[in-house]
Amino acid sequence: MDHFSTRIADIASTYGTDTIFILGKGCSVDGISPDAFAGSLVIAVNDAERIAPADITIFHGDWVKPSLVANGLRSRLYITSADFSAPGREVLHAPFVPLQNDNSDLLMQRFLSDGFVVEDVLFLSALKIARQVARARGRRQTVYMVGFDFRAEAGISEAITHDYAPGNSADRFFRVSMQEFFFLNCLYMLKDSDLEVVHVGDRSFSKLSAEELNQRFNVSLDRGGAGAASKVQVTAELTTNHFGDRQRLERMIRAARAAGADLVKLQKRNVDTFYTAEQLASPYVSPFGKTFADYRHQLELDRDDFAFVDALCRDLGIGWFASVLDQPSFEFMLQFEPQMVKLPSTISEHRQYLGYVAQNYRGAVVLSTGMTGPDYEEWLLAQFVNCRSLYLLQCNSAYPTPNADCNVGVVGHYKALSDAEPRIIPGYSSHDMGWLASALAIAAGARMIEKHVKLGNTEWAHFDAVAVDLTTADFRDYVARLREAEQMVGSGTKAVNASEHHKYRIAA
């Protein structure tokens, strides 16, 4: 039991929020943006991890095993009474206590005790884990119960395309509906406890609707996820061209928004550990000092800077994310509860760090694939199973990229992958000159396009030749070209348009 409690506390410690989601498979969960789950501990029951990646999954039925395996293991820890192995994941075993007609009182008694078993009513075991988290954190936790509709006739989430659960409709009706009784008991027993339980749904005891939950977490169903609206997301890649100057940074963000960009992207790295001591000590002439270390430290944004960016972008209605180049930077960014992070081509060989992000992050991950081949793609697809969505961006890392090396056709390959796995989102990171390759990428199926931008030139700073100057109309024109391309590509569904008519009609 000590090991069990320690593992729960260790997993919970990776989150800075006091919120926990317990995830079921009821159809009401389809109204909740997966973004809402990204910054909190998620405990899934049975195979609900198929809806959104979880930290902990609890189950006892043998039918759950093939469902989890067939759809890819998406939890960090599995707690079960079944004979189950999960390569690359941890499994803890606990005894299962079946529910019988004459022992419902004992079930609720166990719920209040210190011991742990896998209950027939699985959300009770999930709530017991939530109580352990509250004790480990030493403060009250808010637990959102999502996907628990207690109505078998309402059906299950659309994400469950094939349901492995056995039993006829009458069996399911009884098992699902009777659980409402135990849930109401829990609400009564947990009054003034270390858990505030919030049921999300449309029942009389629901505290929030799905839409109200989205509003509480400032997310929406069409915000940058695998099920995002069809609009291509255009990202203005600021890199470090703000020079650590907040006023310059604000001008760049406002200019990108005015030009029609959907997102701006920044960078974060731990300068002292990312570079070697020799690199940091090398001469570099800039207004910030005489060494490369002086220059790089000036370019890095601190916590207050990122908080400023977050507030500004919310006010302007534009999204933001950052390339995180090392583990300290990734852990630093988690305080902002990012819905999306970028892992650039430059660190494609840093497999240990990439694997760490794959294991510990459930939001959207953007990956550029410059300087890599098919083996890297295979590795990514095997590793990044926990993230809500995986953006694969074709990229060539030459600045500028020669036309012959753009290889926009790879975007079509990523589109084919996304047809089989909608969680994958194809895209293109443009290091070429102009707009043509980006427009062709949209025709090939890209749903995200990145383009480097800058704010004028200086005599001392290094700018890559492909960055578009925000002090001119060039980036606005670039975005306009992409929107034209998007319009021309259309929906892909063949239809008769209002603009066309038959020139030669058959006489009546």
PLY file of the C-alpha trace (Angstrom):
ply
format ascii 1.0
element vertex 508
property float x
property float y
property float z
element edge 507
property int vertex1
property int vertex2
end_header
0.00 0.00 0.00
2.91 2.35 0.68
4.27 1.81 -2.85
0.78 2.32 -4.25
0.34 5.65 -2.44
3.84 6.78 -3.40
3.24 6.13 -7.12
-0.06 8.04 -7.03
1.66 10.97 -5.32
4.56 10.90 -7.80
2.24 11.05 -10.80
0.12 13.79 -9.25
3.22 15.84 -8.49
3.81 16.45 -12.19
0.83 18.84 -12.23
0.63 22.24 -10.57
-3.17 22.43 -10.48
-5.60 21.25 -7.81
-7.97 19.76 -10.35
-8.60 16.11 -11.18
-10.70 14.65 -13.98
-12.38 11.26 -13.69
-13.19 10.13 -17.20
-16.04 7.88 -18.27
-17.39 6.99 -21.72
-20.83 8.63 -21.69
-21.74 10.63 -24.79
-21.80 13.92 -22.86
-17.98 13.88 -22.91
-18.12 14.68 -26.64
-19.19 18.21 -25.73
-15.97 18.80 -23.76
-12.82 20.06 -25.45
-9.86 17.70 -24.87
-7.88 20.87 -24.13
-9.65 21.03 -20.76
-7.82 17.91 -19.58
-4.31 18.93 -20.61
-3.09 20.54 -17.37
-4.68 18.23 -14.80
-4.47 14.70 -13.45
-6.80 12.40 -15.41
-8.11 9.11 -14.02
-9.92 6.95 -16.58
-12.19 3.98 -15.96
-12.22 0.91 -18.22
-11.08 1.97 -21.73
-12.04 5.65 -21.49
-8.42 6.56 -22.26
-9.47 6.08 -25.89
-11.27 9.44 -25.57
-8.35 11.35 -24.08
-4.93 10.29 -22.74
-4.98 9.56 -19.02
-2.47 9.36 -16.20
-4.13 6.44 -14.44
-6.55 3.82 -15.78
-8.58 1.51 -13.53
-10.31 -1.63 -14.77
-11.14 -5.21 -13.84
-12.95 -6.75 -16.84
-10.95 -8.91 -19.25
-12.76 -7.26 -22.17
-10.88 -4.03 -21.44
-7.48 -5.53 -22.26
-7.94 -5.99 -26.04
-9.53 -2.56 -26.25
-6.53 -0.88 -24.62
-4.00 -2.80 -26.68
-5.82 -2.32 -30.00
-6.08 1.42 -29.55
-2.61 2.08 -28.11
-1.73 2.37 -24.45
-2.43 5.97 -23.40
-2.04 5.87 -19.61
1.06 6.10 -17.46
-0.21 3.69 -14.80
-2.74 0.85 -14.96
-4.45 -0.36 -11.78
-6.26 -3.63 -12.28
-7.11 -7.02 -10.83
-6.71 -8.62 -14.26
-3.67 -10.40 -15.67
-2.40 -7.52 -17.76
0.97 -6.36 -19.03
1.63 -2.98 -20.64
5.07 -2.64 -22.27
6.60 0.72 -21.41
3.91 1.42 -18.79
3.54 0.56 -15.12
0.91 -1.88 -13.88
-0.18 -2.20 -10.25
-2.48 -4.99 -9.16
-5.24 -4.73 -6.58
-7.99 -7.16 -5.53
-11.38 -6.92 -7.20
-14.56 -6.99 -5.11
-17.69 -7.74 -7.17
-20.95 -6.01 -6.34
-23.72 -8.24 -5.02
-27.27 -7.43 -4.08
-26.67 -7.74 -0.36
-23.38 -5.89 0.04
-23.99 -2.37 -1.29
-23.63 -1.04 2.25
-20.24 -2.72 2.54
-19.19 -1.06 -0.74
-19.84 2.41 0.69
-18.12 1.39 3.92
-15.02 0.43 1.93
-15.20 3.78 0.16
-14.67 5.54 3.49
-11.89 3.19 4.65
-8.14 3.48 4.03
-7.70 0.26 2.05
-7.87 0.09 -1.73
-9.64 -2.43 -3.94
-10.90 -2.33 -7.51
-14.63 -1.89 -7.10
-17.29 -3.07 -9.51
-18.42 0.55 -9.51
-15.13 1.83 -10.84
-15.61 5.54 -10.27
-15.62 4.81 -6.52
-12.06 3.49 -6.83
-11.18 6.54 -8.91
-12.54 8.83 -6.19
-10.47 6.98 -3.59
-7.37 7.72 -5.66
-8.45 11.37 -5.82
-8.61 11.39 -2.02
-5.07 10.01 -1.86
-3.96 12.85 -4.13
-5.66 15.36 -1.83
-3.79 13.92 1.16
-0.49 13.96 -0.74
-0.99 17.57 -1.80
-2.29 18.59 1.61
-5.23 20.58 0.25
-8.71 20.22 -1.17
-9.05 19.02 -4.75
-11.75 19.76 -7.30
-12.81 16.59 -9.10
-14.68 16.88 -12.40
-16.73 13.80 -13.24
-17.04 13.76 -17.04
-18.66 11.11 -19.22
-20.80 9.68 -16.42
-24.33 10.06 -17.79
-25.91 7.15 -15.87
-28.21 6.55 -18.85
-27.37 3.54 -20.99
-29.89 4.58 -23.61
-27.93 7.81 -24.25
-25.04 5.84 -25.75
-21.30 6.28 -25.51
-18.73 8.72 -26.82
-18.22 8.99 -30.57
-14.51 8.37 -29.94
-15.34 4.73 -29.13
-15.74 3.58 -32.71
-15.79 -0.08 -31.70
-17.10 -0.96 -28.26
-15.50 -4.04 -26.72
-17.80 -4.05 -23.68
-19.93 -7.21 -23.46
-23.56 -7.58 -22.43
-26.94 -6.95 -23.98
-28.87 -3.70 -23.73
-30.84 -4.85 -20.70
-27.65 -5.72 -18.80
-26.12 -2.39 -19.63
-29.24 -0.49 -18.65
-29.17 -2.08 -15.20
-25.43 -1.72 -14.61
-25.19 1.88 -15.78
-28.37 3.23 -14.22
-27.83 1.64 -10.80
-24.49 3.44 -10.49
-26.32 6.76 -10.12
-27.47 5.61 -6.68
-23.86 5.16 -5.54
-22.84 8.49 -7.03
-25.53 10.33 -5.06
-24.31 8.52 -1.94
-20.80 9.78 -2.68
-21.97 13.36 -3.03
-23.58 13.12 0.38
-20.60 11.45 2.05
-18.04 13.84 0.56
-19.70 17.04 1.76
-17.12 19.19 3.56
-14.41 16.65 2.71
-11.07 17.04 0.95
-12.83 16.65 -2.43
-15.24 18.96 -4.19
-16.99 16.70 -6.70
-18.39 18.45 -9.76
-20.60 16.37 -12.04
-20.52 17.63 -15.62
-23.65 16.93 -17.62
-27.35 17.67 -17.78
-28.64 15.83 -14.72
-30.42 17.51 -11.81
-27.28 17.07 -9.68
-24.88 18.35 -12.39
-23.01 21.47 -11.34
-21.74 22.31 -14.84
-22.77 21.63 -18.41
-20.14 20.60 -20.94
-20.09 24.11 -22.40
-19.77 25.68 -18.95
-16.78 23.44 -18.26
-15.17 24.58 -21.53
-15.75 28.19 -20.49
-14.25 27.56 -17.06
-11.04 26.30 -18.66
-11.14 28.90 -21.43
-11.21 26.27 -24.19
-13.54 25.38 -27.03
-14.20 22.33 -29.15
-12.60 23.85 -32.25
-9.42 25.09 -30.63
-6.39 23.55 -32.29
-7.27 19.92 -31.75
-7.49 16.91 -33.99
-11.13 17.74 -34.46
-10.40 21.40 -35.15
-12.35 23.41 -37.66
-11.18 23.04 -41.24
-9.38 26.39 -41.25
-5.64 26.08 -41.80
-3.75 27.39 -38.78
-1.15 29.94 -39.83
1.65 30.35 -37.30
3.88 33.41 -37.17
7.18 32.02 -35.90
8.72 34.85 -33.87
11.65 32.70 -32.73
13.85 35.07 -30.67
13.53 38.05 -33.00
12.00 40.05 -30.15
15.51 40.22 -28.55
13.96 39.91 -25.10
12.44 43.37 -25.51
8.83 43.26 -24.32
7.82 46.33 -26.31
9.26 44.81 -29.47
7.59 41.51 -28.61
4.19 43.18 -28.26
4.59 44.94 -31.61
5.38 41.61 -33.29
2.37 39.85 -31.77
0.00 42.68 -32.67
1.38 42.82 -36.23
1.03 39.06 -36.66
-2.56 39.21 -35.43
-3.38 42.13 -37.75
-1.95 40.18 -40.70
-4.33 37.29 -40.02
-2.14 34.75 -38.22
-3.93 32.27 -35.96
-0.95 31.58 -33.70
2.40 33.03 -32.70
5.30 30.84 -31.66
8.17 31.65 -29.32
11.16 29.69 -28.04
12.40 28.62 -24.63
15.68 27.00 -23.71
17.91 26.81 -20.63
20.91 28.70 -21.94
23.36 27.47 -19.29
22.72 23.79 -20.00
21.70 23.80 -23.67
25.05 25.18 -24.85
28.55 24.07 -23.91
30.73 26.22 -21.70
33.01 26.79 -24.68
30.12 28.04 -26.82
28.90 30.37 -24.10
32.33 31.88 -23.57
32.98 32.51 -27.25
33.07 36.15 -28.46
29.85 37.60 -29.86
29.35 41.29 -30.53
25.91 42.66 -29.59
24.46 45.50 -27.51
24.04 43.01 -24.65
27.68 42.13 -24.02
30.77 40.63 -25.56
30.09 36.88 -25.36
27.61 34.47 -26.87
26.28 33.86 -23.34
25.47 37.56 -22.94
23.60 37.51 -26.24
21.63 34.29 -25.60
20.61 35.24 -22.06
19.15 38.50 -23.36
17.00 36.64 -25.91
15.32 34.40 -23.34
11.92 35.37 -21.97
11.27 34.97 -18.24
8.12 34.07 -16.36
6.77 37.62 -16.35
7.37 37.90 -20.08
5.42 34.73 -20.83
2.61 35.83 -18.50
2.52 39.08 -20.46
2.34 37.14 -23.75
-0.46 34.96 -22.42
-2.56 37.95 -21.30
-1.90 39.87 -24.52
-2.80 36.96 -26.77
-6.01 36.31 -24.87
-6.93 39.96 -25.25
-6.16 39.95 -28.98
-7.81 36.60 -29.66
-4.70 34.86 -31.02
-3.19 31.63 -29.78
0.43 31.14 -28.74
2.82 28.32 -28.04
6.55 27.80 -27.76
9.34 25.55 -28.94
10.73 23.95 -25.79
14.25 22.74 -26.45
15.13 20.98 -23.20
13.55 19.40 -20.14
14.01 22.39 -17.77
12.27 24.60 -20.36
9.44 22.09 -20.79
8.87 21.95 -17.04
9.04 25.76 -16.89
6.32 26.08 -19.55
3.91 23.77 -17.71
3.04 26.58 -15.27
1.20 28.29 -18.13
-0.88 25.15 -18.82
-0.03 25.22 -22.54
-2.47 23.54 -24.90
0.35 23.00 -27.40
4.15 22.72 -27.40
6.66 22.49 -30.24
9.61 20.13 -30.48
11.73 21.46 -33.36
13.91 19.65 -35.85
17.05 20.91 -34.14
16.54 18.50 -31.23
15.39 15.45 -33.21
18.40 13.51 -31.91
17.63 14.32 -28.26
15.60 11.12 -27.89
15.73 10.95 -24.10
14.17 14.40 -23.75
11.63 13.78 -26.52
10.63 10.55 -24.80
10.18 12.44 -21.54
7.73 14.84 -23.19
5.92 11.93 -24.84
5.39 10.33 -21.44
4.45 13.47 -19.51
2.39 15.69 -21.78
-1.19 15.27 -23.00
-1.74 18.48 -24.93
-1.05 18.92 -28.64
2.55 18.37 -29.77
3.94 20.05 -32.89
6.94 18.31 -34.44
8.96 19.55 -37.39
10.75 16.76 -39.21
13.75 18.50 -40.78
16.99 16.48 -40.91
15.10 13.21 -40.27
13.96 10.16 -42.23
11.32 7.40 -42.00
12.91 5.87 -38.90
12.26 9.08 -36.96
8.63 9.07 -38.04
8.22 5.47 -36.87
9.78 6.36 -33.53
7.51 9.40 -33.09
4.34 7.45 -33.84
5.34 4.77 -31.34
6.26 7.25 -28.60
3.72 10.06 -28.79
0.57 8.14 -27.95
-0.38 10.20 -24.87
-0.72 13.58 -26.58
-4.14 14.82 -27.62
-2.99 15.52 -31.15
0.29 15.21 -33.03
1.15 17.80 -35.66
3.69 16.44 -38.15
5.25 19.31 -40.11
7.29 18.58 -43.20
10.41 20.73 -43.02
13.81 21.17 -44.56
16.27 22.81 -42.20
18.24 24.77 -44.82
17.77 28.56 -44.64
16.58 29.22 -47.28
15.39 25.84 -48.55
16.09 25.27 -52.25
12.93 24.62 -54.27
14.11 21.14 -55.14
14.38 20.25 -51.43
10.96 21.46 -50.22
9.47 17.99 -50.80
5.92 19.19 -50.20
4.73 15.72 -51.21
5.63 14.52 -47.70
2.65 16.57 -46.47
0.47 14.28 -48.57
2.02 11.30 -46.79
1.21 12.85 -43.41
-2.33 13.49 -44.67
-2.66 9.78 -45.43
-1.50 8.99 -41.89
-4.14 11.37 -40.53
-6.87 9.64 -42.54
-6.09 6.46 -40.62
-5.42 8.23 -37.29
-7.32 11.56 -36.97
-5.13 12.52 -34.01
-2.34 13.22 -36.51
-2.46 16.66 -38.14
-0.33 17.29 -41.24
1.50 20.57 -41.72
4.41 22.43 -43.26
7.16 24.52 -41.68
8.31 26.92 -44.37
11.99 27.75 -44.65
11.70 28.48 -48.36
11.31 31.86 -49.99
7.82 33.21 -50.63
4.41 31.61 -50.43
4.18 29.04 -53.23
5.44 25.99 -51.34
3.14 26.82 -48.42
0.15 27.07 -50.79
1.08 23.73 -52.36
1.32 22.23 -48.87
-2.26 23.31 -48.19
-3.31 21.58 -51.42
-1.49 18.45 -50.17
-3.50 18.51 -46.93
-1.58 20.74 -44.49
-3.67 22.06 -41.59
-0.85 24.11 -40.06
1.67 26.35 -41.80
4.61 27.98 -40.00
6.52 30.99 -41.33
9.41 32.87 -39.72
8.82 36.58 -39.12
10.97 39.48 -37.94
10.55 43.17 -37.10
12.98 44.98 -39.38
16.74 44.38 -39.46
19.64 45.41 -37.27
23.33 45.56 -38.03
24.34 43.11 -35.35
21.59 40.44 -35.22
21.52 37.28 -37.28
18.32 36.95 -39.29
17.61 33.99 -41.49
16.91 35.04 -45.06
13.41 33.55 -45.13
11.94 35.58 -42.25
9.14 37.88 -43.43
9.39 41.47 -42.21
6.38 42.53 -40.12
7.18 46.19 -40.72
6.07 45.71 -44.34
2.90 44.27 -45.91
4.73 41.07 -46.86
3.37 38.84 -44.09
-0.18 40.10 -44.62
0.20 39.25 -48.32
1.62 35.83 -47.43
-1.37 35.00 -45.22
-3.77 36.27 -47.90
-2.18 33.93 -50.47
-2.63 30.98 -48.10
-6.28 31.84 -47.53
-6.78 31.95 -51.31
-5.15 28.52 -51.59
-7.35 27.20 -48.82
-10.44 28.53 -50.58
-9.38 27.00 -53.89
-8.77 23.58 -52.36
-12.33 23.58 -51.03
-14.04 20.85 -49.10
-13.12 17.88 -51.29
-16.78 16.95 -51.66
-17.98 17.01 -55.26
-21.07 19.18 -55.72
-22.80 21.39 -58.28
-21.94 25.02 -57.53
-24.17 28.02 -57.98
-21.53 29.52 -60.29
-21.88 26.80 -62.95
-24.65 26.03 -65.44
-25.26 23.85 -68.49
-24.49 25.56 -71.76
-26.25 22.95 -73.87
-29.48 21.77 -72.32
-31.55 18.91 -73.72
-34.65 20.24 -75.41
-37.88 19.48 -73.67
0 1
1 2
2 3
3 4
4 5
5 6
6 7
7 8
8 9
9 10
10 11
11 12
12 13
13 14
14 15
15 16
16 17
17 18
18 19
19 20
20 21
21 22
22 23
23 24
24 25
25 26
26 27
27 28
28 29
29 30
30 31
31 32
32 33
33 34
34 35
35 36
36 37
37 38
38 39
39 40
40 41
41 42
42 43
43 44
44 45
45 46
46 47
47 48
48 49
49 50
50 51
51 52
52 53
53 54
54 55
55 56
56 57
57 58
58 59
59 60
60 61
61 62
62 63
63 64
64 65
65 66
66 67
67 68
68 69
69 70
70 71
71 72
72 73
73 74
74 75
75 76
76 77
77 78
78 79
79 80
80 81
81 82
82 83
83 84
84 85
85 86
86 87
87 88
88 89
89 90
90 91
91 92
92 93
93 94
94 95
95 96
96 97
97 98
98 99
99 100
100 101
101 102
102 103
103 104
104 105
105 106
106 107
107 108
108 109
109 110
110 111
111 112
112 113
113 114
114 115
115 116
116 117
117 118
118 119
119 120
120 121
121 122
122 123
123 124
124 125
125 126
126 127
127 128
128 129
129 130
130 131
131 132
132 133
133 134
134 135
135 136
136 137
137 138
138 139
139 140
140 141
141 142
142 143
143 144
144 145
145 146
146 147
147 148
148 149
149 150
150 151
151 152
152 153
153 154
154 155
155 156
156 157
157 158
158 159
159 160
160 161
161 162
162 163
163 164
164 165
165 166
166 167
167 168
168 169
169 170
170 171
171 172
172 173
173 174
174 175
175 176
176 177
177 178
178 179
179 180
180 181
181 182
182 183
183 184
184 185
185 186
186 187
187 188
188 189
189 190
190 191
191 192
192 193
193 194
194 195
195 196
196 197
197 198
198 199
199 200
200 201
201 202
202 203
203 204
204 205
205 206
206 207
207 208
208 209
209 210
210 211
211 212
212 213
213 214
214 215
215 216
216 217
217 218
218 219
219 220
220 221
221 222
222 223
223 224
224 225
225 226
226 227
227 228
228 229
229 230
230 231
231 232
232 233
233 234
234 235
235 236
236 237
237 238
238 239
239 240
240 241
241 242
242 243
243 244
244 245
245 246
246 247
247 248
248 249
249 250
250 251
251 252
252 253
253 254
254 255
255 256
256 257
257 258
258 259
259 260
260 261
261 262
262 263
263 264
264 265
265 266
266 267
267 268
268 269
269 270
270 271
271 272
272 273
273 274
274 275
275 276
276 277
277 278
278 279
279 280
280 281
281 282
282 283
283 284
284 285
285 286
286 287
287 288
288 289
289 290
290 291
291 292
292 293
293 294
294 295
295 296
296 297
297 298
298 299
299 300
300 301
301 302
302 303
303 304
304 305
305 306
306 307
307 308
308 309
309 310
310 311
311 312
312 313
313 314
314 315
315 316
316 317
317 318
318 319
319 320
320 321
321 322
322 323
323 324
324 325
325 326
326 327
327 328
328 329
329 330
330 331
331 332
332 333
333 334
334 335
335 336
336 337
337 338
338 339
339 340
340 341
341 342
342 343
343 344
344 345
345 346
346 347
347 348
348 349
349 350
350 351
351 352
352 353
353 354
354 355
355 356
356 357
357 358
358 359
359 360
360 361
361 362
362 363
363 364
364 365
365 366
366 367
367 368
368 369
369 370
370 371
371 372
372 373
373 374
374 375
375 376
376 377
377 378
378 379
379 380
380 381
381 382
382 383
383 384
384 385
385 386
386 387
387 388
388 389
389 390
390 391
391 392
392 393
393 394
394 395
395 396
396 397
397 398
398 399
399 400
400 401
401 402
402 403
403 404
404 405
405 406
406 407
407 408
408 409
409 410
410 411
411 412
412 413
413 414
414 415
415 416
416 417
417 418
418 419
419 420
420 421
421 422
422 423
423 424
424 425
425 426
426 427
427 428
428 429
429 430
430 431
431 432
432 433
433 434
434 435
435 436
436 437
437 438
438 439
439 440
440 441
441 442
442 443
443 444
444 445
445 446
446 447
447 448
448 449
449 450
450 451
451 452
452 453
453 454
454 455
455 456
456 457
457 458
458 459
459 460
460 461
461 462
462 463
463 464
464 465
465 466
466 467
467 468
468 469
469 470
470 471
471 472
472 473
473 474
474 475
475 476
476 477
477 478
478 479
479 480
480 481
481 482
482 483
483 484
484 485
485 486
486 487
487 488
488 489
489 490
490 491
491 492
492 493
493 494
494 495
495 496
496 497
497 498
498 499
499 500
500 501
501 502
502 503
503 504
504 505
505 506
506 507
